[in-house]
Protein backbone atom coordinates (compact mmCIF):
# COMPACT_ATOMS: atom_id res chain seq x y z
CA UNK A 1 0.00 0.00 0.00
CA UNK A 2 2.94 2.33 0.58
CA UNK A 3 3.82 2.18 -3.12
CA UNK A 4 0.21 2.90 -4.07
CA UNK A 5 0.16 5.90 -1.76
CA UNK A 6 3.24 7.25 -3.47
CA UNK A 7 1.62 6.80 -6.88
CA UNK A 8 -1.43 8.72 -5.67
CA UNK A 9 0.73 11.57 -4.43
CA UNK A 10 2.33 11.74 -7.88
CA UNK A 11 -1.12 11.60 -9.49
CA UNK A 12 -0.22 8.36 -11.28
CA UNK A 13 -3.28 6.25 -12.00
CA UNK A 14 -2.95 2.65 -10.88
CA UNK A 15 -4.93 -0.58 -11.19
CA UNK A 16 -4.48 -3.53 -8.85
CA UNK A 17 -4.54 -6.90 -10.59
CA UNK A 18 -6.24 -9.43 -8.29
CA UNK A 19 -6.22 -12.24 -10.84
CA UNK A 20 -4.03 -14.40 -8.60
CA UNK A 21 -6.90 -14.55 -6.09
CA UNK A 22 -9.32 -16.12 -8.54
CA UNK A 23 -10.99 -19.34 -7.40
CA UNK A 24 -11.09 -21.04 -10.82
CA UNK A 25 -8.63 -21.45 -13.70
CA UNK A 26 -11.13 -19.94 -16.14
CA UNK A 27 -11.57 -16.94 -13.83
CA UNK A 28 -7.79 -16.46 -13.83
CA UNK A 29 -7.61 -16.50 -17.61
CA UNK A 30 -10.68 -14.31 -18.05
CA UNK A 31 -8.70 -11.31 -16.86
CA UNK A 32 -7.45 -11.03 -20.43
CA UNK A 33 -10.87 -9.55 -21.22
CA UNK A 34 -10.23 -6.78 -18.70
CA UNK A 35 -6.96 -5.90 -20.40
CA UNK A 36 -8.71 -6.12 -23.75
CA UNK A 37 -11.09 -3.39 -22.59
CA UNK A 38 -8.19 -1.28 -21.30
CA UNK A 39 -6.32 -1.49 -24.60
CA UNK A 40 -9.33 -1.35 -26.90
CA UNK A 41 -8.67 -4.94 -28.04
CA UNK A 42 -11.87 -6.50 -26.73
CA UNK A 43 -12.57 -8.76 -29.70
CA UNK A 44 -9.01 -10.11 -29.78
CA UNK A 45 -9.08 -10.73 -26.03
CA UNK A 46 -12.46 -12.49 -26.24
CA UNK A 47 -11.21 -14.75 -29.03
CA UNK A 48 -8.05 -15.66 -27.11
CA UNK A 49 -10.07 -16.47 -23.99
CA UNK A 50 -12.53 -18.62 -25.93
CA UNK A 51 -9.70 -20.60 -27.51
CA UNK A 52 -7.96 -21.13 -24.17
CA UNK A 53 -11.25 -22.14 -22.57
CA UNK A 54 -11.67 -24.85 -25.20
CA UNK A 55 -8.08 -26.03 -24.66
CA UNK A 56 -8.51 -26.23 -20.90
CA UNK A 57 -11.78 -28.12 -21.15
CA UNK A 58 -10.23 -30.55 -23.62
CA UNK A 59 -7.56 -31.40 -21.04
CA UNK A 60 -9.78 -31.62 -17.96
CA UNK A 61 -12.84 -33.23 -19.53
CA UNK A 62 -10.79 -36.00 -21.11
CA UNK A 63 -9.50 -37.14 -17.74
CA UNK A 64 -11.00 -40.26 -16.25
CA UNK A 65 -11.02 -38.59 -12.85
CA UNK A 66 -12.53 -41.63 -11.17
CA UNK A 67 -9.38 -43.59 -11.95
CA UNK A 68 -7.05 -41.09 -10.26
CA UNK A 69 -9.33 -39.41 -7.72
CA UNK A 70 -7.63 -41.13 -4.79
CA UNK A 71 -4.23 -39.78 -5.83
CA UNK A 72 -3.34 -37.08 -3.29
CA UNK A 73 -1.20 -34.08 -4.23
CA UNK A 74 0.28 -31.18 -2.23
CA UNK A 75 1.63 -27.96 -3.76
CA UNK A 76 3.96 -25.83 -1.60
CA UNK A 77 7.21 -23.99 -0.99
CA UNK A 78 9.36 -23.36 2.08
CA UNK A 79 10.31 -19.84 3.18
CA UNK A 80 13.72 -18.80 4.44
CA UNK A 81 12.14 -18.55 7.89
CA UNK A 82 11.15 -22.21 7.73
CA UNK A 83 7.40 -21.91 7.20
CA UNK A 84 5.57 -23.82 4.50
CA UNK A 85 3.40 -21.84 2.09
CA UNK A 86 0.48 -23.57 0.41
CA UNK A 87 -2.34 -22.56 -1.93
CA UNK A 88 -5.69 -22.43 -0.13
CA UNK A 89 -8.24 -25.01 -1.18
CA UNK A 90 -10.54 -22.62 -3.08
CA UNK A 91 -7.65 -21.19 -5.07
CA UNK A 92 -7.45 -21.55 -8.84
CA UNK A 93 -4.27 -23.67 -8.57
CA UNK A 94 -6.05 -26.08 -6.23
CA UNK A 95 -8.99 -26.23 -8.64
CA UNK A 96 -6.62 -26.78 -11.57
CA UNK A 97 -4.99 -29.71 -9.76
CA UNK A 98 -8.37 -31.29 -9.04
CA UNK A 99 -9.64 -30.73 -12.57
CA UNK A 100 -6.49 -32.46 -13.79
CA UNK A 101 -7.46 -35.60 -11.92
CA UNK A 102 -5.89 -35.50 -8.45
CA UNK A 103 -7.20 -34.90 -4.94
CA UNK A 104 -5.71 -31.64 -3.62
CA UNK A 105 -4.29 -32.45 -0.19
CA UNK A 106 -5.94 -29.52 1.62
CA UNK A 107 -9.33 -29.87 -0.05
CA UNK A 108 -12.32 -29.92 2.29
CA UNK A 109 -10.36 -28.67 5.31
CA UNK A 110 -11.99 -25.52 6.71
CA UNK A 111 -8.77 -24.10 8.15
CA UNK A 112 -7.32 -23.89 4.65
CA UNK A 113 -10.41 -22.42 2.99
CA UNK A 114 -10.08 -19.44 0.65
CA UNK A 115 -8.03 -18.24 -2.29
CA UNK A 116 -4.40 -17.19 -2.56
CA UNK A 117 -1.67 -18.52 -0.26
CA UNK A 118 -1.14 -19.07 3.44
CA UNK A 119 1.79 -20.00 5.69
CA UNK A 120 1.55 -23.04 7.96
CA UNK A 121 3.94 -24.75 10.33
CA UNK A 122 6.12 -27.53 8.93
CA UNK A 123 4.59 -29.99 11.36
CA UNK A 124 1.06 -29.19 10.16
CA UNK A 125 2.17 -29.57 6.57
CA UNK A 126 3.81 -32.93 7.21
CA UNK A 127 0.70 -34.28 8.95
CA UNK A 128 -1.18 -33.83 5.68
CA UNK A 129 1.61 -34.32 3.14
CA UNK A 130 3.12 -37.47 4.63
CA UNK A 131 0.75 -39.78 2.74
CA UNK A 132 0.56 -37.69 -0.44
CA UNK A 133 1.16 -39.56 -3.66
CA UNK A 134 2.73 -36.46 -5.23
CA UNK A 135 4.48 -33.36 -3.93
CA UNK A 136 5.03 -30.33 -6.14
CA UNK A 137 7.46 -27.67 -4.99
CA UNK A 138 6.77 -24.12 -6.18
CA UNK A 139 10.09 -22.50 -7.17
CA UNK A 140 8.71 -19.09 -8.16
CA UNK A 141 9.54 -17.49 -4.80
CA UNK A 142 12.42 -19.44 -3.30
CA UNK A 143 14.28 -20.15 -6.54
CA UNK A 144 15.03 -23.30 -8.56
CA UNK A 145 16.07 -26.61 -7.03
CA UNK A 146 18.97 -28.69 -8.30
CA UNK A 147 17.47 -31.94 -7.09
CA UNK A 148 15.94 -33.87 -4.21
CA UNK A 149 18.90 -33.24 -1.94
CA UNK A 150 18.38 -29.52 -2.38
CA UNK A 151 14.75 -29.82 -1.30
CA UNK A 152 15.48 -32.16 1.60
CA UNK A 153 18.08 -29.70 2.89
CA UNK A 154 15.17 -27.32 3.50
CA UNK A 155 13.14 -29.93 5.38
CA UNK A 156 14.72 -33.34 5.97
CA UNK A 157 11.49 -34.97 7.21
CA UNK A 158 10.24 -34.93 3.61
CA UNK A 159 12.27 -38.13 3.22
CA UNK A 160 9.53 -39.82 5.22
CA UNK A 161 6.73 -38.92 2.84
CA UNK A 162 5.08 -41.41 0.54
CA UNK A 163 5.86 -39.20 -2.48
CA UNK A 164 9.58 -39.19 -1.68
CA UNK A 165 9.73 -42.96 -1.22
CA UNK A 166 7.92 -43.51 -4.53
CA UNK A 167 9.98 -40.93 -6.44
CA UNK A 168 7.05 -38.63 -7.09
CA UNK A 169 8.36 -35.20 -6.12
CA UNK A 170 8.29 -32.47 -8.76
CA UNK A 171 9.14 -28.79 -9.00
CA UNK A 172 7.63 -26.00 -11.06
CA UNK A 173 9.41 -23.80 -13.54
CA UNK A 174 9.89 -20.29 -12.23
CA UNK A 175 7.60 -18.67 -14.79
CA UNK A 176 4.54 -20.78 -14.01
CA UNK A 177 2.58 -17.84 -12.58
CA UNK A 178 3.38 -15.31 -15.29
CA UNK A 179 1.99 -17.63 -17.96
CA UNK A 180 -1.63 -17.17 -16.94
CA UNK A 181 -2.94 -17.89 -20.44
CA UNK A 182 -1.11 -21.22 -20.52
CA UNK A 183 -3.17 -22.84 -17.79
CA UNK A 184 -4.30 -25.55 -20.26
CA UNK A 185 -0.65 -26.53 -20.73
CA UNK A 186 -0.04 -26.42 -16.96
CA UNK A 187 -3.13 -28.59 -16.41
CA UNK A 188 -1.72 -30.98 -18.98
CA UNK A 189 1.49 -31.35 -16.99
CA UNK A 190 -0.45 -31.99 -13.76
CA UNK A 191 -2.48 -34.62 -15.58
CA UNK A 192 0.62 -36.28 -17.04
CA UNK A 193 2.41 -36.79 -13.73
CA UNK A 194 -0.74 -38.23 -12.16
CA UNK A 195 -0.92 -40.73 -15.02
CA UNK A 196 2.75 -41.65 -14.59
CA UNK A 197 3.88 -39.75 -17.67
CA UNK A 198 6.64 -37.19 -18.04
CA UNK A 199 5.65 -33.52 -17.77
CA UNK A 200 6.31 -31.44 -20.86
CA UNK A 201 6.90 -27.83 -19.91
CA UNK A 202 6.00 -26.45 -16.48
CA UNK A 203 6.97 -29.28 -14.10
CA UNK A 204 10.10 -31.36 -13.74
CA UNK A 205 10.88 -34.36 -11.57
CA UNK A 206 13.39 -33.91 -8.76
CA UNK A 207 16.04 -36.61 -8.71
C-alpha positions in Angstrom: 0.0 0.0 0.0 2.9 2.3 0.6 3.8 2.2 -3.1 0.2 2.9 -4.1 0.2 5.9 -1.8 3.2 7.2 -3.5 1.6 6.8 -6.9 -1.4 8.7 -5.7 0.7 11.6 -4.4 2.3 11.7 -7.9 -1.1 11.6 -9.5 -0.2 8.4 -11.3 -3.3 6.2 -12.0 -2.9 2.6 -10.9 -4.9 -0.6 -11.2 -4.5 -3.5 -8.8 -4.5 -6.9 -10.6 -6.2 -9.4 -8.3 -6.2 -12.2 -10.8 -4.0 -14.4 -8.6 -6.9 -14.6 -6.1 -9.3 -16.1 -8.5 -11.0 -19.3 -7.4 -11.1 -21.0 -10.8 -8.6 -21.5 -13.7 -11.1 -19.9 -16.1 -11.6 -16.9 -13.8 -7.8 -16.5 -13.8 -7.6 -16.5 -17.6 -10.7 -14.3 -18.1 -8.7 -11.3 -16.9 -7.5 -11.0 -20.4 -10.9 -9.6 -21.2 -10.2 -6.8 -18.7 -7.0 -5.9 -20.4 -8.7 -6.1 -23.8 -11.1 -3.4 -22.6 -8.2 -1.3 -21.3 -6.3 -1.5 -24.6 -9.3 -1.3 -26.9 -8.7 -4.9 -28.0 -11.9 -6.5 -26.7 -12.6 -8.8 -29.7 -9.0 -10.1 -29.8 -9.1 -10.7 -26.0 -12.5 -12.5 -26.2 -11.2 -14.7 -29.0 -8.1 -15.7 -27.1 -10.1 -16.5 -24.0 -12.5 -18.6 -25.9 -9.7 -20.6 -27.5 -8.0 -21.1 -24.2 -11.2 -22.1 -22.6 -11.7 -24.8 -25.2 -8.1 -26.0 -24.7 -8.5 -26.2 -20.9 -11.8 -28.1 -21.1 -10.2 -30.5 -23.6 -7.6 -31.4 -21.0 -9.8 -31.6 -18.0 -12.8 -33.2 -19.5 -10.8 -36.0 -21.1 -9.5 -37.1 -17.7 -11.0 -40.3 -16.2 -11.0 -38.6 -12.9 -12.5 -41.6 -11.2 -9.4 -43.6 -11.9 -7.0 -41.1 -10.3 -9.3 -39.4 -7.7 -7.6 -41.1 -4.8 -4.2 -39.8 -5.8 -3.3 -37.1 -3.3 -1.2 -34.1 -4.2 0.3 -31.2 -2.2 1.6 -28.0 -3.8 4.0 -25.8 -1.6 7.2 -24.0 -1.0 9.4 -23.4 2.1 10.3 -19.8 3.2 13.7 -18.8 4.4 12.1 -18.5 7.9 11.1 -22.2 7.7 7.4 -21.9 7.2 5.6 -23.8 4.5 3.4 -21.8 2.1 0.5 -23.6 0.4 -2.3 -22.6 -1.9 -5.7 -22.4 -0.1 -8.2 -25.0 -1.2 -10.5 -22.6 -3.1 -7.7 -21.2 -5.1 -7.4 -21.6 -8.8 -4.3 -23.7 -8.6 -6.1 -26.1 -6.2 -9.0 -26.2 -8.6 -6.6 -26.8 -11.6 -5.0 -29.7 -9.8 -8.4 -31.3 -9.0 -9.6 -30.7 -12.6 -6.5 -32.5 -13.8 -7.5 -35.6 -11.9 -5.9 -35.5 -8.5 -7.2 -34.9 -4.9 -5.7 -31.6 -3.6 -4.3 -32.5 -0.2 -5.9 -29.5 1.6 -9.3 -29.9 0.0 -12.3 -29.9 2.3 -10.4 -28.7 5.3 -12.0 -25.5 6.7 -8.8 -24.1 8.1 -7.3 -23.9 4.6 -10.4 -22.4 3.0 -10.1 -19.4 0.6 -8.0 -18.2 -2.3 -4.4 -17.2 -2.6 -1.7 -18.5 -0.3 -1.1 -19.1 3.4 1.8 -20.0 5.7 1.6 -23.0 8.0 3.9 -24.7 10.3 6.1 -27.5 8.9 4.6 -30.0 11.4 1.1 -29.2 10.2 2.2 -29.6 6.6 3.8 -32.9 7.2 0.7 -34.3 9.0 -1.2 -33.8 5.7 1.6 -34.3 3.1 3.1 -37.5 4.6 0.8 -39.8 2.7 0.6 -37.7 -0.4 1.2 -39.6 -3.7 2.7 -36.5 -5.2 4.5 -33.4 -3.9 5.0 -30.3 -6.1 7.5 -27.7 -5.0 6.8 -24.1 -6.2 10.1 -22.5 -7.2 8.7 -19.1 -8.2 9.5 -17.5 -4.8 12.4 -19.4 -3.3 14.3 -20.1 -6.5 15.0 -23.3 -8.6 16.1 -26.6 -7.0 19.0 -28.7 -8.3 17.5 -31.9 -7.1 15.9 -33.9 -4.2 18.9 -33.2 -1.9 18.4 -29.5 -2.4 14.8 -29.8 -1.3 15.5 -32.2 1.6 18.1 -29.7 2.9 15.2 -27.3 3.5 13.1 -29.9 5.4 14.7 -33.3 6.0 11.5 -35.0 7.2 10.2 -34.9 3.6 12.3 -38.1 3.2 9.5 -39.8 5.2 6.7 -38.9 2.8 5.1 -41.4 0.5 5.9 -39.2 -2.5 9.6 -39.2 -1.7 9.7 -43.0 -1.2 7.9 -43.5 -4.5 10.0 -40.9 -6.4 7.1 -38.6 -7.1 8.4 -35.2 -6.1 8.3 -32.5 -8.8 9.1 -28.8 -9.0 7.6 -26.0 -11.1 9.4 -23.8 -13.5 9.9 -20.3 -12.2 7.6 -18.7 -14.8 4.5 -20.8 -14.0 2.6 -17.8 -12.6 3.4 -15.3 -15.3 2.0 -17.6 -18.0 -1.6 -17.2 -16.9 -2.9 -17.9 -20.4 -1.1 -21.2 -20.5 -3.2 -22.8 -17.8 -4.3 -25.6 -20.3 -0.6 -26.5 -20.7 0.0 -26.4 -17.0 -3.1 -28.6 -16.4 -1.7 -31.0 -19.0 1.5 -31.3 -17.0 -0.4 -32.0 -13.8 -2.5 -34.6 -15.6 0.6 -36.3 -17.0 2.4 -36.8 -13.7 -0.7 -38.2 -12.2 -0.9 -40.7 -15.0 2.7 -41.7 -14.6 3.9 -39.8 -17.7 6.6 -37.2 -18.0 5.6 -33.5 -17.8 6.3 -31.4 -20.9 6.9 -27.8 -19.9 6.0 -26.5 -16.5 7.0 -29.3 -14.1 10.1 -31.4 -13.7 10.9 -34.4 -11.6 13.4 -33.9 -8.8 16.0 -36.6 -8.7 
